[in-house]
C-alpha cells in the first residue's frame, strides 16, 4: 500500500509512496501519494529483456 508521507529527497526513509510528474501537459505538476491520498501499484508484466 502506498500510504506513507512522501519525502523524495530521502527516498530510503519512506519507501511506501509513489510520485507522478507531468512535464508536457498544462499545467505541469507533481502528484504524490500520502496517508490521506493512498494508492496501489500492481505489476502485471515484467519483461527482463526489454
Rosetta blueprint (number, residue, H / E / L):
1 X L
2 X E
3 X L
4 X L
5 X L
6 X L
7 X L
8 X H
9 X H
10 X H
11 X L
12 X L
13 X L
14 X L
15 X L
16 X L
17 X L
18 X L
19 X E
20 X E
21 X E
22 X E
23 X L
24 X L
25 X L
26 X L
27 X L
28 X L
29 X E
30 X E
31 X E
32 X E
33 X L
34 X L
35 X L
36 X L
37 X L
38 X L
39 X E
40 X L
41 X L
42 X L
43 X L
44 X L
45 X L
46 X L
47 X L
48 X L
49 X L
50 X L
